[in-house]
């Protein structure tokens, strides 16, 4: 499937796609004043993915993405021939880094030394366990997720449950899960990624490494340069938090996160729906718990979790992870956050100066009805308050004009850091 510039995307119904795709240098042009609002439409993928190229080891990204007004939908094809959609630039960069890891692990798993080690580790058991231990990636379809979902309507039919990301097989071999997490760190990828091809390769090699006690050199390559260097927007294995995720099994990691949240004064009734939620991986939970701990006991972290558990998918979980990180960053570098205000799924945080801070994770936001409606709702809810918006993404020139006219301060391109 390919995106085309003919106002149609196969398999989906979108509103008018009138915005022109700026192709030559990837720069954004001022939107033409054709009406009261800007229109969603095709955009230049390379503008958002730089410095990662659209083609590289094990992957190819279609040069045109679709922007729904907040988030970009990308089409990526792997060397295996599998093609699927990815919602959001950061998740795409994560898939790009994973593609390089997959290519190298396939090189290793096709070697003669690996075949010999596989026999020693119990290859028949490996095959019997099955190769797909994760819920496979599904086509995104027309269901809004991430920022697009939390600026629109939402269903309330959510249920808790076990995480979708944790190993459901291979656990009969002692050390396989730990070996897998260490292997993921070597390649600078998330061990709890929902990428089924990555999970297959990680499990295959981790099984062998654990089965032979790490006594064989499989010739793994270290992740260096290129897509693997995109730590700011993808995964950074060289951080204290990632190392904690790497070295701790999910059950103990959850115990640590629970302790951290309880120390903020939360009850188990507040923490368990989050820690047991199927959409949040151990990585998501660790990052969010760490960020909320930065705010301290004076801030009701329960208000954040109460909204976060409305997540339905990985994209939603990533949205809240980034929001929590933006909150922690603002708290440390701009002004202390003193409380979180409930407001229809968007985090509103009052700081010590009386301003209302709004953290938003998105790709490229334009001035369209959902943004206008939400801005007016917040202004009505908080009359006379100075609004401050921080986002990981970009605002269109038109949206910036509208915010300035409403005396809304904003900062774009904020990249949260993880220690």
C-alpha positions in Angstrom: 0.0 0.0 0.0 1.3 3.5 -0.9 0.1 6.9 0.0 -0.7 9.1 -3.0 -1.3 12.8 -3.7 -4.8 12.3 -5.0 -6.7 13.1 -1.8 -7.3 9.4 -1.1 -5.6 6.9 1.2 -6.5 3.3 0.3 -8.6 1.6 3.0 -9.4 4.8 4.9 -11.8 7.7 4.8 -10.1 11.0 5.7 -11.4 14.5 5.6 -10.3 16.8 2.8 -6.6 16.4 2.0 -5.9 19.8 0.5 -2.5 20.6 2.1 0.3 20.5 -0.4 3.2 18.2 0.2 6.4 20.2 0.1 8.9 17.9 -1.6 12.0 19.6 -2.7 13.9 20.5 0.5 11.5 19.3 3.2 10.7 22.9 4.4 7.2 23.9 5.4 5.5 26.5 3.3 2.9 28.9 4.8 -0.6 27.3 4.4 -2.8 29.2 1.9 -5.7 31.0 3.4 -8.5 28.9 1.8 -10.8 29.0 4.8 -11.2 29.1 8.6 -9.0 26.1 9.2 -6.1 24.2 7.8 -6.6 20.8 6.3 -4.9 17.4 7.2 -3.1 15.9 4.3 0.1 14.3 2.9 3.5 15.6 4.2 7.2 15.0 3.4 8.3 12.1 5.6 12.0 13.1 5.3 11.3 16.4 7.0 10.4 14.6 10.2 12.7 11.5 10.1 16.0 13.4 9.6 18.8 12.6 10.2 17.6 9.0 9.6 17.4 8.3 5.9 14.2 7.0 4.4 16.1 3.9 3.2 18.7 1.9 5.1 19.7 -1.5 6.4 16.6 -3.7 6.4 14.0 -1.0 5.8 12.4 1.5 3.4 10.0 4.3 4.4 7.6 5.6 1.8 8.5 9.3 1.2 5.0 10.6 1.8 3.3 10.4 5.2 -0.2 11.4 6.1 -0.7 14.0 8.8 -4.1 13.9 10.5 -3.7 17.3 12.1 -1.6 16.1 15.0 0.2 12.9 14.2 1.9 11.4 11.1 1.2 8.0 9.7 4.1 6.4 8.0 4.5 3.3 5.7 7.5 1.2 6.4 8.6 -1.9 4.5 11.2 -4.3 5.9 13.6 -6.4 4.0 11.4 -9.5 4.6 8.8 -7.8 2.4 6.4 -7.1 5.3 4.9 -3.6 5.1 2.8 -1.8 7.8 1.8 1.5 9.1 3.5 3.3 12.1 1.8 6.1 13.9 4.1 8.8 15.0 7.7 9.8 14.1 9.3 8.5 17.3 7.8 5.1 16.9 8.9 5.1 13.3 12.5 5.9 14.4 12.3 3.1 16.8 11.3 0.7 14.0 14.1 2.0 11.9 16.7 1.2 14.6 15.1 -2.2 15.1 15.4 -2.9 11.4 19.2 -2.6 11.6 19.2 -4.9 14.6 17.0 -7.5 12.8 19.3 -7.5 9.8 22.4 -8.2 12.0 20.7 -10.9 14.1 19.5 -12.7 10.9 23.1 -12.7 9.7 24.1 -14.3 13.0 21.3 -16.8 13.1 22.1 -18.0 9.6 25.7 -18.8 10.4 27.1 -22.3 10.9 28.2 -21.5 14.5 24.7 -20.5 15.4 23.2 -23.7 14.1 25.6 -25.7 16.2 24.8 -23.7 19.3 21.1 -24.0 18.6 21.4 -27.8 18.7 23.2 -27.6 22.0 20.5 -25.2 23.4 17.6 -27.5 22.4 16.4 -26.4 19.0 13.4 -28.7 19.0 12.1 -27.0 22.2 12.6 -23.6 20.6 10.5 -24.6 17.6 7.8 -26.2 19.8 7.5 -23.0 21.8 6.6 -21.0 18.7 8.2 -17.9 17.3 5.6 -15.3 18.0 5.5 -14.6 21.7 4.3 -11.1 21.3 1.0 -9.7 20.1 1.8 -8.9 16.4 1.7 -5.4 15.1 -1.6 -4.7 13.5 -2.5 -2.2 10.8 -3.4 1.1 12.5 -6.5 1.6 10.5 -8.7 4.6 11.2 -8.8 4.3 15.0 -7.4 7.5 16.5 -4.4 6.9 18.8 -1.9 9.0 20.7 -2.4 12.7 20.5 -5.1 12.3 17.8 -7.2 10.3 20.2 -6.8 12.5 23.3 -7.9 15.6 21.4 -11.1 13.9 20.2 -13.7 11.5 21.5 -12.9 8.4 23.5 -14.7 5.2 24.4 -14.8 4.2 28.1 -15.0 0.5 27.5 -11.4 -0.2 28.8 -10.3 -3.2 30.8 -7.2 -3.8 32.7 -5.0 -6.9 32.3 -1.5 -8.2 31.8 0.9 -6.2 29.7 0.9 -6.9 26.0 4.7 -6.7 25.9 6.1 -9.3 28.2 7.4 -12.7 27.3 4.7 -15.4 27.1 7.0 -18.2 26.1 10.7 -19.3 26.4 10.4 -18.7 30.1 11.1 -22.4 30.8 14.7 -21.8 30.1 16.5 -20.1 33.0 18.2 -16.9 31.9 16.6 -16.6 28.5 14.6 -13.5 29.4 17.6 -11.8 30.9 19.7 -12.7 27.9 17.1 -11.2 25.7 17.1 -7.9 27.6 20.9 -7.7 27.5 20.8 -8.5 23.8 18.3 -5.7 23.2 20.5 -3.2 25.0 23.4 -4.3 22.8 21.4 -3.2 19.8 20.0 -0.1 21.5 16.4 -1.3 21.1 13.5 -1.7 23.5 13.3 -5.4 24.7 9.5 -4.9 25.1 8.9 -3.6 21.6 5.8 -4.8 19.9 7.7 -5.4 16.6 7.1 -9.2 16.1 10.1 -9.7 13.8 12.5 -8.1 16.3 11.0 -10.2 19.0 11.5 -13.4 17.0 15.2 -12.6 16.4 15.8 -11.6 20.0 14.2 -14.7 21.3 16.0 -17.0 19.0 19.4 -15.7 19.9 18.7 -15.2 23.6 17.5 -18.9 23.7 20.9 -20.0 22.3 22.9 -17.7 24.5 21.1 -18.9 27.7 21.1 -22.5 26.6 24.9 -22.7 26.0 25.7 -20.5 29.0 27.1 -17.7 26.9 30.1 -19.8 26.1 30.0 -19.2 22.4 30.9 -16.1 20.4 28.0 -15.6 18.0 29.7 -12.7 16.2 27.0 -10.1 17.2 27.7 -6.6 16.0 27.4 -3.6 18.3 24.8 -1.0 17.4 26.9 2.0 16.3 26.0 5.1 14.2 23.2 5.5 11.7 19.7 4.7 13.0 21.2 3.3 16.2 22.4 6.7 17.2 18.9 8.2 17.3 18.8 7.9 21.1 16.9 11.1 21.7 13.8 10.0 19.8 14.2 6.3 19.9 15.7 4.2 22.7 18.8 5.1 24.6 20.4 2.1 26.2 23.1 4.2 27.9 20.9 5.6 30.6 20.4 4.6 34.2 16.7 3.9 33.7 17.3 1.7 30.6 20.0 -0.2 32.5 17.5 -0.8 35.3 15.0 -2.2 32.8 17.7 -4.3 31.2 18.9 -5.8 34.5 15.5 -6.3 36.2 12.8 -8.8 35.3 9.3 -7.4 34.7 7.9 -8.7 38.0 10.6 -7.1 40.1 10.6 -3.9 38.0 6.9 -3.6 38.7 7.5 -4.0 42.4 10.1 -1.1 42.3 7.7 1.1 40.3 4.9 0.4 42.7 7.1 1.3 45.7 8.1 4.6 43.9 4.4 5.5 43.3 3.3 4.5 46.8 6.0 6.8 48.2 4.2 9.6 46.4 1.2 9.0 48.7 -0.8 7.0 46.2 -2.9 4.0 47.2 -2.9 0.6 45.5 -6.3 1.4 44.1 -4.6 4.2 42.2 -1.4 2.3 41.2 -2.7 -1.1 40.2 -4.9 -0.1 37.2 -1.8 1.5 35.7 0.8 -1.2 36.6 -1.5 -4.0 35.4 -2.7 -2.2 32.3 -2.2 -4.1 29.1 -1.1 -1.1 27.0 1.9 -0.1 29.2 5.1 -2.1 28.9 7.6 -2.4 31.7 9.6 0.3 29.9 6.6 2.7 29.8 5.8 2.0 33.5 9.4 2.6 34.5 9.8 5.9 32.6 6.4 7.2 33.8 7.0 6.2 37.4 10.4 7.8 37.4 9.0 11.1 35.9 6.2 11.3 38.4 8.6 10.7 41.3 10.4 13.9 40.1 7.3 15.9 40.8 7.3 14.8 44.5 4.5 14.2 47.0 3.0 17.7 46.7 1.6 16.9 43.3 -1.3 14.4 43.0 0.2 11.9 40.6 -3.0 9.9 40.9 -4.7 12.5 38.6 -2.2 11.6 35.9 -2.6 7.8 36.3 -6.4 8.1 36.3 -6.2 9.6 32.9 -3.4 7.5 31.6 -5.3 4.2 32.2 -7.7 5.2 29.5 -5.0 4.1 27.0 -5.9 1.4 24.6 -2.7 0.8 22.6 1.0 1.3 22.5 0.6 4.7 20.8 -1.5 5.9 23.7 1.0 4.6 26.2 3.9 6.4 24.4 1.8 9.6 24.4 1.5 9.5 28.2 5.1 8.5 28.7 6.2 11.6 26.8 3.7 13.8 28.6 5.1 12.6 32.0 8.6 13.3 30.8 7.7 16.8 29.6 6.1 17.5 33.0 9.2 16.3 34.8 11.4 18.5 32.6 9.2 21.5 33.0 9.2 21.0 36.8 13.0 20.9 37.0 13.9 23.5 34.4 11.0 26.0 34.1 8.9 26.2 37.3 7.7 23.7 39.9 4.4 22.0 39.1 2.2 22.2 42.2 -0.9 20.4 41.0 -2.5 18.5 38.1 -6.0 19.7 37.0 -8.5 17.2 35.6 -9.5 18.1 32.0 -10.9 15.7 29.4 -7.8 13.6 28.9 -5.3 16.4 28.4 -2.8 17.1 31.2 -3.2 20.5 32.7 -0.6 21.4 35.3 -0.6 24.5 37.4 2.9 25.7 38.2 4.2 27.8 41.2 3.7 31.0 39.2 0.0 30.3 38.7 0.4 29.4 35.0 -1.2 26.4 33.4 1.3 24.1 31.7 0.1 21.7 29.0 2.5 18.9 27.9 1.6 17.4 24.5 3.3 14.7 22.4 2.7 15.1 18.7 4.3 15.3 15.3 2.9 18.3 13.5 -0.2 20.2 14.7 -2.2 22.4 12.4 -5.1 24.8 13.1 -8.1 22.6 12.6 -11.5 22.2 14.5 -10.3 19.8 17.2 -7.5 22.0 18.3 -9.7 25.1 18.2 -12.4 23.5 20.2 -10.0 22.2 22.8 -8.2 25.6 23.1 -11.5 27.3 23.6 -12.6 24.7 26.2 -9.4 25.2 28.2 -9.7 29.0 28.0 -13.3 28.8 29.3 -12.3 26.3 32.1 -9.4 28.5 33.3 -10.3 32.1 32.6 -7.5 34.6 33.1 -4.8 31.9 33.4 -1.6 32.1 31.3 -1.3 29.0 29.3 2.1 27.4 28.5 2.3 24.5 26.0 5.4 22.4 25.5 5.4 19.8 22.7 7.8 17.3 21.3 6.7 18.2 17.8 6.0 21.2 15.6 3.2 23.7 15.1 2.2 25.1 11.7 2.8 28.8 11.2 -1.0 29.3 11.2 -1.4 27.5 14.6 1.5 29.6 16.0 -0.4 32.7 15.0 -3.6 31.5 16.6 -1.9 30.7 19.8 -0.1 34.0 19.9 -3.4 35.8 19.3 -4.8 34.0 22.4 -1.7 34.9 24.5 -0.7 31.2 24.7 3.0 30.7 25.2 4.5 27.6 23.6 7.8 25.8 23.0 8.1 23.3 20.2 10.7 20.5 19.5 11.2 19.7 23.2 13.1 16.4 23.5 12.7 14.9 27.0 15.8 13.3 28.4 16.1 10.1 30.5 18.8 9.9 33.1 
